[in-house]
Amino acid sequence: MDKYEVEEVCDVKKWIAFVLSLIFVLSLTGCNNRSMNYIIENEPSIAGIVEEVRNNDIIIYIETDGYPNGARCEVSLDVENTDSYTNVSVGDEVVVYYNGEIAETSPLQIDKVYAITLRTPAERSDGNTVLTGCSEGEIEQPQLMYGDRIYYYMATGFEGELPEGYSYVGEVKNVDNKNHPTENFSGCRLTEGQKIFADTKIDSRIYIEYEREGGYAEFTVSDRKTGDSAVYKEQLTMEIVKKLAAKGETLSWSDFEPYAGEEVGFGLYIMHYGIDNEYYILIGGSYMEEPPMYVRLVAAKNRDHYIDIRTENIDDFINEVSAAESETNISYGNSELYSEEDMNAAIKLIEEEFYTWEGCQLHSITYSSDSECNAENIAWMNELAKANGLADNFTQCIMFKSDFHSPKIDSGAWNPDEEYTDWQWWLAREEEGNWKLLTWGY
């Protein structure tokens, strides 16, 4: 091989190396900015309505079949594909393509976003005006300050009904579309004179009347100090439970997302939602992506007593619970020391303590006898009082016996599913004073 042949071979090798390097660089570029078509065809997605636009993320109301439909989600605007639709406006319907991971925060959160596409734009009449009627540089989201808090419109519509319990509290007084409200009854993207409705028991949301649309729009509270959208969980009530129960088998995890609850499951995913001292809701299942296995309304005083609100009647259940509680047998016996009024005052304290024993069912309370009010027992009561830091000087004592049944499951310190009889309750008081419950047991 002569000199020229060697040089030619070297040139070919250099060219091949250059081509391979170019292919490698292009492949790296392709990995970091995959085509929109590739992302759409290969990555999971959710769709939703944009409720709020912030510097680094957006809040959407998810409208996708199955979980997490109906939930609010924070979506990062740090998007992989540069051709994505990121000039987002409130009211736009968008599709978010992501890595399939949604953080179970409140609201939900998607950090790894591959692309965002526009499905349905908010109605526009020109390049700078959106459905809310705001021009460039103006605040887009309707909002109102009431009770020293800012309430935001979350794109839930203007034709809703006014919920029961809400009453008229005033009118919109001042409107400034370039600045967030700083005084009560002032706002943005509203009309002076619009009527405002609130419920003293629910401070997380208010309603504003829209006469032209013939309905009311829901506004959700936000933190005045930070201006960031805040999630205030509403207390579940029996009235709300009955409305949710009307959904029947379609009732889902997301229907309870707006309400205050806590996860209590072990093995299964179980959410506990308190209603009042009498009832609570338990929702259980293997995964939140699937329909719940059960949605139970539980009697707090007997957790073995419950119904599935999707298929059973709530009013009938409440009547059954009331009837069962009224079946507790009270026996006053014969006493020359205490009247029924005296005994009822003591029994009230016993019941208050007993009904903190979750799952136990009280069957009877029986007065023992006047003979228990003796010097020895009174001295014992005063010893207990001193040990518990009480300054009382008791002169009378009273003892009742009760029968009750322990829970079938999760019985704690009790033997499961067992009838306890002649359980003693000891109370004492100063002369004509109030009873104090000092001890109980065998």
C-alpha positions in Angstrom: 0.0 0.0 0.0 1.6 3.3 -1.1 1.5 6.7 0.7 -1.7 7.9 -1.1 -3.6 4.8 -0.4 -2.8 5.1 3.4 -3.9 8.7 3.4 -7.2 7.8 1.7 -7.9 5.1 4.2 -7.2 7.5 7.1 -9.6 10.1 5.6 -12.4 7.4 5.3 -11.9 6.5 9.0 -12.1 10.1 10.1 -15.3 10.6 8.1 -16.9 7.5 9.6 -15.9 8.7 13.1 -17.4 12.1 12.4 -20.7 10.6 11.2 -20.9 8.3 14.2 -20.2 11.3 16.5 -22.9 13.3 14.8 -25.4 10.5 15.1 -24.6 10.1 18.8 -25.0 13.9 19.5 -28.3 13.9 17.6 -29.5 10.9 19.5 -28.8 12.7 22.8 -30.6 15.8 21.6 -33.6 13.6 20.6 -33.7 12.1 24.1 -33.9 15.5 25.8 -36.5 16.9 23.4 -38.6 14.0 22.2 -41.1 14.9 19.5 -44.6 15.9 20.5 -46.1 12.9 18.6 -43.8 10.5 20.4 -44.9 11.9 23.8 -48.6 11.9 23.0 -48.4 8.3 21.7 -46.3 6.8 24.6 -46.8 8.8 27.8 -49.7 8.9 30.2 -51.9 11.9 30.4 -54.7 13.7 32.3 -57.0 16.5 31.1 -58.4 19.4 33.1 -59.6 22.9 33.2 -57.1 25.6 34.2 -58.3 27.3 37.4 -55.2 29.3 38.3 -52.0 30.4 36.5 -48.9 31.1 38.6 -45.2 31.8 37.7 -43.9 28.2 37.8 -47.1 26.1 37.7 -50.8 25.9 37.0 -53.7 24.6 39.0 -56.1 22.4 37.0 -59.4 20.8 37.9 -59.0 17.2 36.6 -61.6 15.9 34.1 -60.3 12.4 33.3 -62.2 9.1 33.6 -61.4 7.3 36.8 -59.2 8.6 39.6 -58.2 11.4 40.1 -61.2 12.8 38.3 -62.7 15.8 40.1 -59.5 16.6 42.1 -57.4 19.7 41.9 -53.8 19.3 40.8 -50.7 21.5 40.7 -48.9 21.0 37.4 -45.3 22.2 36.8 -44.6 24.5 33.9 -41.0 23.1 33.7 -42.0 21.2 30.5 -39.6 18.9 28.6 -41.0 19.6 25.1 -40.4 23.2 24.1 -43.3 23.0 21.6 -45.7 22.7 24.5 -48.6 25.1 25.1 -47.5 27.0 28.1 -49.2 30.4 27.4 -52.1 29.1 29.6 -55.1 31.1 30.6 -57.8 30.4 33.2 -60.6 28.5 31.6 -58.4 26.6 29.1 -58.9 22.9 28.8 -55.5 21.3 28.6 -54.0 17.8 28.4 -50.9 17.2 30.5 -48.5 14.4 29.5 -46.3 13.3 32.4 -44.4 10.4 33.9 -47.4 8.8 35.5 -46.5 9.9 39.1 -49.0 12.1 41.0 -48.0 13.2 44.5 -50.8 12.6 47.0 -50.6 16.1 48.4 -53.4 18.6 48.6 -53.8 19.7 45.9 -52.3 16.8 44.0 -49.0 17.5 42.4 -47.3 16.6 39.1 -43.6 17.6 38.9 -42.3 15.7 35.9 -44.2 17.1 32.9 -43.3 16.1 29.3 -45.8 18.2 27.4 -48.9 20.3 27.7 -51.4 20.6 24.8 -54.5 22.8 24.4 -57.7 20.9 24.0 -60.3 23.6 24.2 -59.4 27.3 24.7 -61.3 29.7 26.9 -63.5 31.8 24.7 -61.6 34.8 23.2 -62.7 37.8 21.3 -59.3 39.1 20.4 -55.6 38.3 21.0 -55.4 39.7 24.5 -58.9 39.1 25.9 -60.1 35.8 27.5 -63.4 34.6 28.8 -63.1 36.7 32.0 -62.9 39.8 29.9 -59.4 40.8 31.1 -56.9 42.6 28.9 -53.2 42.1 29.0 -51.7 43.1 32.3 -55.0 42.7 34.2 -55.8 40.0 36.8 -57.6 37.1 35.1 -59.1 35.2 38.1 -62.3 36.6 39.7 -61.7 37.1 43.4 -63.2 38.8 46.4 -62.1 39.8 49.9 -64.6 38.9 52.6 -64.0 38.5 56.3 -60.3 39.5 55.8 -59.7 36.6 53.4 -59.5 36.4 49.7 -61.9 34.0 48.0 -61.1 32.8 44.4 -63.4 31.7 41.7 -62.3 28.2 40.7 -64.0 27.8 37.3 -66.9 25.8 38.7 -69.5 27.7 36.6 -71.9 30.6 37.2 -75.2 28.7 37.1 -74.9 26.7 40.3 -77.6 26.6 43.0 -77.2 28.3 46.3 -76.6 25.6 49.0 -78.8 25.4 52.0 -77.5 27.4 54.9 -76.1 30.3 52.9 -77.6 33.8 53.5 -77.0 37.3 52.0 -74.2 39.1 53.7 -73.6 42.1 51.4 -72.7 43.4 48.0 -69.5 43.9 46.0 -68.5 47.5 46.6 -65.3 48.1 44.8 -63.7 46.5 41.7 -60.1 46.9 40.6 -58.9 44.5 37.9 -55.2 45.5 38.2 -54.7 44.9 41.9 -55.6 42.1 44.3 -58.3 43.2 46.8 -57.2 44.6 50.2 -60.5 45.6 51.7 -63.6 43.5 52.5 -66.3 43.5 49.8 -63.7 44.6 47.1 -62.6 42.3 44.3 -61.4 41.7 40.8 -63.3 40.6 37.6 -66.6 41.3 39.4 -69.4 43.8 39.1 -70.3 46.3 41.8 -73.6 45.4 43.4 -73.3 41.6 42.9 -74.8 39.9 46.0 -72.6 37.8 48.3 -73.8 34.8 50.3 -72.0 33.1 53.2 -72.6 30.4 55.8 -71.4 31.1 59.4 -70.6 27.4 59.8 -68.5 27.1 56.7 -65.7 29.6 56.3 -63.9 27.9 53.4 -66.2 29.1 50.6 -68.7 31.8 49.7 -71.1 32.2 46.8 -71.6 35.3 44.5 -74.8 35.7 42.5 -74.6 36.1 38.7 -78.0 37.3 37.6 -77.4 37.2 33.9 -76.4 33.5 34.1 -79.2 32.8 36.5 -77.1 31.2 39.2 -74.4 31.4 41.8 -70.6 30.9 41.5 -68.5 29.3 44.2 -65.5 31.1 45.5 -62.9 29.3 47.6 -60.9 30.9 50.4 -57.2 31.7 50.1 -54.5 32.9 52.6 -54.5 36.7 52.6 -50.9 37.0 53.8 -49.3 34.9 51.0 -51.8 35.3 48.3 -51.2 31.6 47.4 -54.2 29.5 46.8 -54.9 27.5 50.0 -56.9 24.4 50.6 -59.3 24.6 53.6 -60.9 21.3 54.2 -64.6 21.6 54.9 -66.2 19.7 57.8 -68.4 16.8 56.6 -72.0 17.1 57.7 -74.8 14.6 57.6 -76.6 16.8 55.1 -73.6 16.6 52.8 -73.3 12.8 53.3 -77.0 12.4 52.2 -76.3 14.4 49.0 -73.2 12.3 48.3 -75.1 9.1 48.9 -77.5 9.9 46.1 -74.7 9.1 43.7 -75.0 5.5 44.6 -72.4 3.1 43.1 -70.7 6.0 41.3 -69.6 7.5 44.6 -65.8 7.8 44.4 -62.8 8.8 46.5 -62.6 12.2 44.9 -66.1 13.1 46.0 -64.7 13.3 49.6 -61.5 15.2 48.7 -62.9 18.6 49.7 -63.6 17.4 53.2 -61.4 17.1 56.3 -60.3 13.5 56.9 -57.3 11.4 57.9 -55.8 8.1 56.6 -56.2 5.3 59.2 -55.7 2.2 57.1 -53.1 -0.5 57.5 -52.8 -2.8 54.5 -55.9 -1.3 52.9 -56.2 2.4 52.0 -58.8 3.7 54.5 -60.0 7.3 55.1 -61.8 8.5 58.2 -64.1 11.5 57.9 -65.6 12.8 61.2 -69.2 14.1 61.0 -70.1 14.8 64.7 -70.0 13.0 68.0 -72.6 10.5 66.8 -71.3 9.3 63.3 -68.3 9.2 61.0 -67.6 7.9 57.5 -65.1 5.2 56.6 -64.0 4.7 53.0 -61.8 1.7 52.3 -60.2 0.0 49.3 -57.0 -1.4 47.9 -56.1 1.5 45.6 -57.5 5.0 45.1 -57.3 4.4 41.4 -60.2 1.8 41.8 -63.7 2.3 43.2 -63.9 2.0 47.0 -64.7 -1.4 48.4 -67.0 0.3 50.9 -68.3 3.7 52.0 -69.6 3.2 55.5 -71.6 5.5 57.8 -70.6 4.3 61.2 -72.3 4.8 64.6 -69.5 6.3 66.8 -70.9 4.6 69.9 -70.9 1.2 68.3 -68.5 0.8 65.4 -69.9 -2.6 64.6 -73.1 -0.8 63.6 -72.8 0.7 60.1 -74.2 0.8 56.6 -72.8 1.3 53.1 -74.3 4.6 52.1 -74.2 3.7 48.4 -76.8 1.0 48.8 -78.6 1.5 52.1 -80.9 4.2 53.5 -79.3 6.7 55.8 -82.5 7.9 57.6 -83.5 4.3 58.4 -80.0 3.7 59.8 -80.1 6.8 62.0 -83.5 5.8 63.4 -82.1 2.3 64.1 -79.2 3.8 66.0 -81.5 6.1 68.0 -83.7 3.1 68.9 -80.7 1.0 70.0 -79.5 3.8 72.2 -82.9 4.3 73.8 -82.8 0.6 74.7 -80.2 1.2 77.4 -82.0 0.1 80.5 -81.8 2.5 83.5 -82.7 1.2 86.9 -83.0 3.6 89.8 -83.8 1.0 92.5 -85.0 2.2 95.8 -83.2 5.1 97.5 -83.9 7.3 100.5 -80.7 9.3 99.9 -80.9 10.3 96.2 -83.8 11.4 93.9 -83.9 10.4 90.2 -82.7 13.9 89.4 -79.6 13.3 91.6 -79.0 9.9 89.9 -79.6 11.3 86.4 -76.8 13.9 87.0 -74.5 11.0 87.9 -75.6 8.8 85.0 -74.9 11.6 82.5 -71.3 11.6 83.6 -71.1 7.8 83.2 -72.6 8.0 79.7 -70.2 10.7 78.7 -67.2 8.6 79.7 -68.7 5.4 78.3 -69.3 6.8 74.8 -65.7 7.6 74.4 -65.1 3.8 74.4 -65.3 3.4 70.7 -67.3 0.3 69.6 -68.7 -0.6 73.0 -72.5 -0.9 73.3 -74.1 0.1 76.7 -77.0 -2.2 77.7 -77.8 -1.2 81.3 -77.0 1.1 84.2 -78.3 0.1 87.6 -78.2 1.9 91.0 -76.5 -0.3 93.6 -77.8 0.7 97.0 -77.8 3.4 99.7 -75.4 1.2 101.8 -72.5 2.0 99.5 -72.6 5.6 100.8 -70.7 4.9 104.0 -67.8 6.4 105.8 -65.3 3.9 104.4 -66.2 4.5 100.8 -66.4 8.3 101.3 -62.9 8.2 102.7 -61.8 6.1 99.7 -63.3 8.8 97.4 -61.4 11.5 99.1 -58.2 9.6 98.8 -58.7 9.2 95.1 -59.5 12.9 94.9 -56.3 13.9 96.6 -54.3 11.5 94.4 -55.7 13.2 91.4 -55.0 16.7 92.7 -58.6 17.6 93.6 -59.3 19.8 96.5 -62.9 18.6 97.1 -64.0 17.3 100.5 -66.6 14.8 99.5 -69.4 14.0 101.9 -71.5 11.7 99.6 -70.7 8.9 97.2 -72.8 6.8 94.8 -72.1 3.6 92.9 -73.8 2.2 89.7 -73.3 -1.1 87.9 -73.5 -1.5 84.1 -73.6 -4.2 81.5 -72.0 -3.6 78.1 -70.7 -5.4 75.1 -67.2 -5.0 73.6 -66.4 -4.6 69.9 -66.1 -7.6 67.6 -63.0 -6.2 66.0 -60.3 -3.8 67.0 -61.3 -4.3 70.6 -58.2 -2.8 72.1 -58.0 -3.5 75.9 -61.3 -5.4 75.9 -61.8 -9.0 75.1 -63.4 -9.0 71.6 -67.2 -9.6 71.3 -67.7 -10.2 75.0 -70.5 -9.1 77.4 -69.2 -7.4 80.5 -71.6 -7.4 83.5 -71.7 -5.6 86.9 -69.0 -3.0 85.8 -68.8 -0.5 88.7 -68.9 3.3 88.5 -68.0 5.4 91.5 -68.9 9.0 91.9 -68.7 11.5 94.8 -69.8 15.0 95.6 -69.8 17.6 98.4 -73.1 18.2 100.1 -75.5 19.4 97.4 -72.6 19.8 95.0 -71.9 18.4 91.6 -71.0 14.7 91.0 -67.4 13.8 90.0 -66.6 10.5 88.3 -63.6 9.1 90.1 -63.1 5.5 89.1 -64.7 2.6 87.3 -64.0 -1.1 86.8 -64.2 -4.4 88.7 
